[in-house]
Amino acid sequence: MIFIQIAFLMVVLAFVESATMIQENGSIVISKDKREDKRVGIFTVTKKGNYRYTYDADVADNCESVVLIAVGTAMKTDQYDILAKLVSADKPIVTVFFDPNPGNMVKFDRTKYSNFYKAFTADIGVMLPMVCENKSPKIIAGGHSAGGQGGLQAMMQEGVSPDGWVGLDPFQASPRKTLKAPATIIHPDLPVLSWGFERTTCMVTVAVAGRSEYELSGTTNRIFFKANNVDRKIGHCEFTDTGCYGGLIPFCPRPGDAKGVIAESIQVFAATIVEGGSIEPSGFAFDTSNNSVTIDVFVNAATIDHMPTISQSNETEGKTETETETETERKTETSTSTETSTETSTSTFTTTTTTTTITTTILHHQKLLPEKEKIDAQGLLP
């Protein structure tokens, strides 16, 4: 059943892949001719991967840190624009979402993650022109979903060594060996910010995602934000603009209203790393209220005893852990979706989509679309 669902998803994504969103004189055009991508380069594909970066042009020194996050399964770099804009708003942070394996739904490959990361950080002034030239920002790596697994494994086995790590419900972050990867090991000195959920959504088992990443991190420099999504109003794809997989996955709600909290957690985390300080509960004691879900925050030695163990989680799902790109919940209830709510900033933003190889950089500049117009356009894509 799992393989049938994944095969069906790949067929649908292959069809949607042919649809390209481009911006032309401020209007949105949907084109099915991949050759027209050269006009803005949004979905250009190369061997090393694609990336899209956002920064606040009104901030004087806007490259103190670079947050470099790999996309999740079947996702593209332009499907995280809302979160990227909120993270960079009024802050000296360049937010980068990258795809180390463009044209392929699989994103957990540690070698591809490493190859892109090393190419990008080797000459960051070239990769982020006009914003990070002649600067040495702190590098905060990260990943959403399978992109998170790729990054965690790349740090273990490929020599990737960032100044900090942001896990957006990474899957899998398993304490034991799986068919895809060795048991996850996180260096105890690495500052880690983790996001996860109370209840499984989008076929991502909570016991081997954000919660597990937090538990595997060092107890003196970690923080975990747990969204209590018991009613499944939000879930694993909350970090994206309009959701994952084009609505094809069961129990995978559309994004809600938690992006403001997610962005603030990344901002505080980045500032802590830039200042060379340690993670303290007081630094993350900001208001986490939103219209979608309550959020619990765990810092350093705090434990998450009330959450299910891995074995309990699998028992609840009525199955053993399946070592595939994702896991399926075998239930028949429908998930509740919510409209995406975003915050508006008066700052001037620049969002750039870039394709790179080790030797070649192709730059294309795109003005960030107004939120409603952008969401309407991206609603046509997975």
C-alpha positions as CSV (number, residue, x, y, z in Angstrom):
1,M,0.0,0.0,0.0
2,I,2.8,2.4,0.9
3,F,4.6,1.8,-2.4
4,I,1.4,2.3,-4.4
5,Q,0.8,5.6,-2.7
6,I,4.4,6.7,-3.4
7,A,4.2,5.6,-7.0
8,F,1.0,7.5,-7.4
9,L,2.6,10.6,-5.9
10,M,5.6,10.4,-8.2
11,V,3.3,10.2,-11.3
12,V,1.3,13.3,-10.2
13,L,4.4,15.3,-9.3
14,A,5.9,14.5,-12.6
15,F,2.9,16.1,-14.3
16,V,2.9,19.1,-12.1
17,E,6.7,19.5,-12.6
18,S,5.9,20.6,-16.2
19,A,4.0,23.6,-14.9
20,T,6.3,26.6,-14.3
21,M,5.4,29.7,-12.5
22,I,7.1,32.8,-13.8
23,Q,6.9,36.5,-13.1
24,E,6.5,38.8,-16.1
25,N,6.1,42.5,-15.5
26,G,4.5,42.0,-12.2
27,S,1.9,39.5,-13.4
28,I,1.8,35.7,-12.9
29,V,2.0,33.4,-15.9
30,I,1.7,29.7,-15.8
31,S,3.8,28.1,-18.5
32,K,4.1,24.4,-19.4
33,D,7.2,25.0,-21.5
34,K,10.3,24.3,-19.4
35,R,12.4,26.2,-22.0
36,E,10.7,29.4,-20.9
37,D,12.3,29.0,-17.4
38,K,15.4,30.9,-18.7
39,R,13.3,34.1,-18.5
40,V,13.5,34.0,-14.7
41,G,15.3,30.7,-13.9
42,I,12.9,29.7,-11.1
43,F,13.1,25.9,-11.9
44,T,16.4,25.6,-13.6
45,V,18.2,22.3,-12.8
46,T,21.9,21.6,-12.4
47,K,24.0,18.9,-10.8
48,K,24.7,20.7,-7.6
49,G,21.2,22.0,-6.9
50,N,19.1,25.1,-6.7
51,Y,18.8,27.8,-4.0
52,R,16.6,30.8,-3.3
53,Y,17.7,33.4,-0.9
54,T,15.9,36.2,1.0
55,Y,17.2,39.2,2.9
56,D,16.0,42.5,4.2
57,A,17.4,45.3,2.1
58,D,16.6,47.9,4.8
59,V,19.0,46.3,7.3
60,A,22.4,47.9,7.2
61,D,24.6,44.9,7.9
62,N,22.2,42.2,6.6
63,C,24.6,39.2,6.5
64,E,25.6,38.5,10.0
65,S,24.2,34.9,9.6
66,V,23.1,32.7,6.8
67,V,20.3,30.1,7.5
68,L,20.7,27.4,4.9
69,I,17.8,25.0,4.9
70,A,17.3,22.0,2.6
71,V,13.7,21.4,1.3
72,G,11.6,18.4,2.1
73,T,10.4,15.5,0.0
74,A,9.1,16.6,-3.4
75,M,9.4,20.2,-2.4
76,K,10.9,23.2,-4.3
77,T,12.8,26.2,-3.2
78,D,10.0,28.7,-3.9
79,Q,7.6,26.9,-1.6
80,Y,9.0,28.4,1.6
81,D,8.8,32.1,0.7
82,I,6.5,33.1,3.5
83,L,8.7,31.7,6.2
84,A,11.9,33.0,4.6
85,K,10.5,36.5,4.5
86,L,9.4,36.4,8.1
87,V,12.8,35.1,9.3
88,S,14.7,37.9,7.5
89,A,12.3,40.7,8.4
90,D,14.2,43.5,10.2
91,K,17.1,41.1,10.9
92,P,20.7,40.7,9.6
93,I,19.8,37.2,8.4
94,V,20.0,35.8,4.9
95,T,17.5,33.0,4.6
96,V,18.3,30.3,2.0
97,F,16.2,27.4,1.0
98,F,18.0,24.9,-1.3
99,D,17.3,21.8,-3.2
100,P,20.3,19.5,-3.5
101,N,18.5,17.1,-5.8
102,P,16.3,19.1,-8.2
103,G,14.0,17.1,-10.4
104,N,13.8,14.2,-8.0
105,M,11.3,13.9,-5.1
106,V,14.0,12.3,-2.9
107,K,15.8,14.8,-0.7
108,F,17.5,12.7,2.1
109,D,20.8,12.0,0.3
110,R,23.6,13.0,2.6
111,T,26.2,13.3,-0.2
112,K,24.1,15.6,-2.3
113,Y,23.4,17.7,0.8
114,S,27.2,17.8,1.5
115,N,28.1,18.6,-2.1
116,F,25.8,21.6,-2.2
117,Y,26.7,22.8,1.2
118,K,30.4,22.8,0.5
119,A,30.1,24.4,-2.9
120,F,27.9,27.1,-1.4
121,T,30.0,27.9,1.7
122,A,33.3,27.8,-0.1
123,D,32.7,31.2,-1.6
124,I,29.6,32.6,0.0
125,G,30.2,36.1,-1.4
126,V,29.8,34.8,-4.9
127,M,26.8,32.7,-4.0
128,L,25.1,35.6,-2.2
129,P,26.2,38.6,-4.3
130,M,25.6,42.2,-3.1
131,V,24.6,41.0,0.4
132,C,27.4,38.8,1.7
133,E,30.4,39.9,-0.4
134,N,33.6,40.3,1.6
135,K,31.8,39.0,4.7
136,S,32.1,36.0,7.0
137,P,28.7,35.2,8.3
138,K,27.8,32.5,10.8
139,I,26.4,29.5,8.9
140,I,23.4,27.8,10.3
141,A,22.5,24.7,8.4
142,G,19.2,22.9,8.5
143,G,16.5,21.0,6.8
144,H,12.8,20.3,6.5
145,S,11.6,16.7,6.6
146,A,13.9,14.5,4.4
147,G,16.2,17.4,3.8
148,G,16.8,17.4,7.6
149,Q,17.8,13.8,7.5
150,G,20.2,14.5,4.7
151,G,21.8,17.3,6.7
152,L,22.1,15.3,9.9
153,Q,23.8,12.5,8.1
154,A,26.0,14.9,6.2
155,M,27.3,16.3,9.5
156,M,28.0,12.8,10.7
157,Q,29.7,11.4,7.6
158,E,30.5,14.1,5.1
159,G,32.4,16.7,7.0
160,V,29.6,19.3,7.0
161,S,30.3,21.5,10.1
162,P,28.0,24.5,10.5
163,D,27.9,26.9,13.5
164,G,24.3,25.8,14.3
165,W,21.5,23.6,13.1
166,V,17.8,24.1,12.5
167,G,15.6,21.0,12.2
168,L,12.2,21.7,10.8
169,D,10.6,18.3,11.8
170,P,13.5,16.4,10.2
171,F,12.6,12.9,9.1
172,Q,14.1,10.6,10.0
173,A,16.2,11.5,13.0
174,S,16.4,8.0,14.3
175,P,18.4,6.9,17.4
176,R,18.8,3.5,15.7
177,K,20.0,2.3,12.3
178,T,17.5,2.3,9.5
179,L,17.5,0.9,6.0
180,K,18.4,4.4,4.7
181,A,21.0,5.6,7.2
182,P,23.0,4.8,10.3
183,A,21.6,5.8,13.7
184,T,21.6,9.6,14.0
185,I,24.4,11.0,16.1
186,I,24.6,14.8,16.8
187,H,27.7,16.3,18.2
188,P,26.9,17.4,21.8
189,D,28.6,20.9,21.2
190,L,26.4,21.7,18.2
191,P,23.7,24.3,19.0
192,V,20.4,22.8,17.8
193,L,16.9,24.3,17.3
194,S,14.2,21.6,16.7
195,W,10.6,21.9,15.7
196,G,8.2,19.0,15.9
197,F,4.6,18.0,16.7
198,E,2.5,16.1,19.2
199,R,0.7,14.0,16.6
200,T,1.8,12.3,13.4
201,T,0.8,14.0,10.2
202,C,1.8,13.7,6.5
203,M,3.1,10.2,7.2
204,V,6.0,11.5,9.3
205,T,6.1,9.6,12.6
206,V,6.7,12.1,15.5
207,A,8.9,9.7,17.4
208,V,11.7,9.9,14.8
209,A,11.4,13.5,13.8
210,G,11.8,16.8,15.7
211,R,11.3,15.3,19.1
212,S,14.0,12.6,18.5
213,E,16.4,15.2,17.1
214,Y,16.1,17.2,20.3
215,E,16.7,14.1,22.5
216,L,19.8,13.2,20.5
217,S,21.3,16.7,20.9
218,G,23.6,18.0,23.6
219,T,21.8,18.9,26.8
220,T,23.5,22.3,27.2
221,N,22.7,23.9,23.8
222,R,19.4,22.6,22.5
223,I,15.8,23.8,22.2
224,F,12.6,22.1,21.1
225,F,9.4,23.8,20.0
226,K,6.5,21.2,20.1
227,A,3.3,22.1,18.4
228,N,0.4,20.4,20.2
229,N,-1.5,19.5,17.0
230,V,-3.8,16.9,18.6
231,D,-6.6,18.0,16.3
232,R,-4.3,17.9,13.3
233,K,-5.2,21.5,12.3
234,I,-1.5,21.9,11.5
235,G,1.2,19.5,10.9
236,H,4.5,18.5,9.2
237,C,4.1,20.9,6.3
238,E,3.4,24.0,8.5
239,F,6.8,25.4,7.3
240,T,5.7,25.6,3.7
241,D,3.6,28.3,1.9
242,T,0.6,26.1,0.9
243,G,1.4,22.6,2.0
244,C,3.1,19.5,0.7
245,Y,2.4,16.9,-2.0
246,G,-0.5,18.8,-3.6
247,G,-3.0,17.5,-1.0
248,L,-2.4,13.8,-2.0
249,I,-1.2,12.6,1.4
250,P,-3.7,11.7,4.1
251,F,-3.7,13.5,7.4
252,C,-1.5,16.3,5.9
253,P,-3.3,19.6,6.8
254,R,-2.6,22.8,5.0
255,P,-0.4,25.3,6.8
256,G,-1.9,27.3,9.7
257,D,-0.8,30.4,11.6
258,A,2.4,29.3,13.4
259,K,5.0,30.7,10.9
260,G,5.4,33.9,13.0
261,V,6.5,31.8,16.0
262,I,8.7,29.6,13.8
263,A,10.4,32.6,12.4
264,E,11.0,34.3,15.7
265,S,12.6,31.1,17.1
266,I,15.0,31.1,14.2
267,Q,15.8,34.8,14.7
268,V,16.6,34.3,18.4
269,F,18.6,31.2,17.7
270,A,20.6,33.0,15.0
271,A,21.3,36.0,17.2
272,T,22.5,33.7,20.0
273,I,25.0,32.0,17.7
274,V,26.2,35.4,16.3
275,E,26.7,36.7,19.8
276,G,28.6,33.6,20.8
277,G,26.2,33.0,23.7
278,S,24.6,29.8,25.0
279,I,21.0,28.7,24.7
280,E,19.1,29.8,27.8
281,P,15.4,29.5,28.6
282,S,15.1,33.2,29.1
283,G,16.2,33.9,25.5
284,F,13.3,31.9,24.1
285,A,10.6,33.1,26.5
286,F,8.7,35.1,23.9
287,D,5.0,34.8,23.2
288,T,4.2,31.7,21.2
289,S,0.5,32.3,20.9
290,N,-1.1,32.0,17.5
291,N,-4.5,31.2,15.9
292,S,-3.7,27.6,15.1
293,V,-2.0,25.6,18.0
294,T,-0.5,25.8,21.4
295,I,3.3,25.4,21.6
296,D,5.4,24.0,24.3
297,V,9.1,24.9,24.6
298,F,11.8,22.6,26.0
299,V,15.4,23.9,26.6
300,N,18.6,22.0,27.4
301,A,18.0,19.5,30.2
302,A,14.2,19.6,29.9
303,T,12.8,16.2,29.0
304,I,9.7,15.3,27.0
305,D,8.4,12.5,29.1
306,H,4.8,12.8,28.2
307,M,5.3,12.2,24.4
308,P,5.1,8.7,23.1
309,T,8.2,6.5,22.7
310,I,9.2,5.1,19.3
311,S,7.7,1.7,20.1
312,Q,4.5,3.3,21.5
313,S,4.2,5.5,18.4
314,N,4.5,2.5,16.1
315,E,2.0,0.5,18.1
316,T,-0.5,3.4,18.0
317,E,-0.1,3.5,14.2
318,G,-0.8,-0.3,14.1
319,K,2.5,-1.1,12.4
320,T,6.2,-1.4,12.7
321,E,8.5,1.3,11.4
322,T,8.7,1.2,7.6
323,E,12.0,2.3,6.1
324,T,10.8,4.3,3.2
325,E,10.9,7.9,2.3
326,T,7.7,8.4,4.4
327,E,5.4,6.3,6.6
328,T,1.6,5.9,6.3
329,E,-1.0,6.2,8.9
330,R,-3.7,3.6,8.2
331,K,-6.8,5.4,9.2
332,T,-9.8,6.8,7.4
333,E,-10.6,10.1,9.1
334,T,-10.1,13.3,7.1
335,S,-7.7,16.0,8.1
336,T,-8.8,19.6,8.8
337,S,-7.2,22.2,6.7
338,T,-6.8,25.9,7.6
339,E,-6.2,28.9,5.5
340,T,-2.6,30.2,5.5
341,S,-2.2,33.3,7.6
342,T,0.8,35.5,7.2
343,E,2.3,38.7,8.7
344,T,3.0,41.7,6.6
345,S,6.2,43.7,6.8
346,T,7.0,47.2,5.5
347,S,10.6,46.3,4.9
348,T,12.0,46.0,1.4
349,F,12.8,42.4,0.6
350,T,14.9,40.9,-2.1
351,T,14.3,37.2,-3.0
352,T,16.6,35.6,-5.5
353,T,16.4,32.2,-7.0
354,T,19.8,30.9,-8.0
355,T,21.2,27.8,-9.7
356,T,24.8,26.8,-9.0
357,T,27.5,24.3,-9.7
358,I,31.0,24.3,-8.3
359,T,32.3,26.3,-11.2
360,T,29.3,28.2,-12.5
361,T,26.8,30.5,-10.9
362,I,23.7,31.6,-12.7
363,L,21.8,34.5,-11.0
364,H,18.2,35.5,-11.6
365,H,16.6,38.2,-9.5
366,Q,12.9,38.1,-8.7
367,K,10.9,40.7,-6.7
368,L,9.0,39.0,-3.9
369,L,5.3,38.8,-4.8
370,P,2.6,40.3,-2.5
371,E,1.5,37.6,-0.1
372,K,-2.0,37.0,-1.4
373,E,-0.9,37.0,-5.1
374,K,1.9,34.7,-4.3
375,I,-0.2,32.2,-2.4
376,D,-2.9,32.2,-5.1
377,A,-0.2,31.5,-7.7
378,Q,1.6,28.8,-5.7
379,G,-1.8,27.1,-5.0
380,L,-1.5,25.9,-8.5
381,L,1.6,24.0,-7.6
382,P,2.3,21.1,-5.2
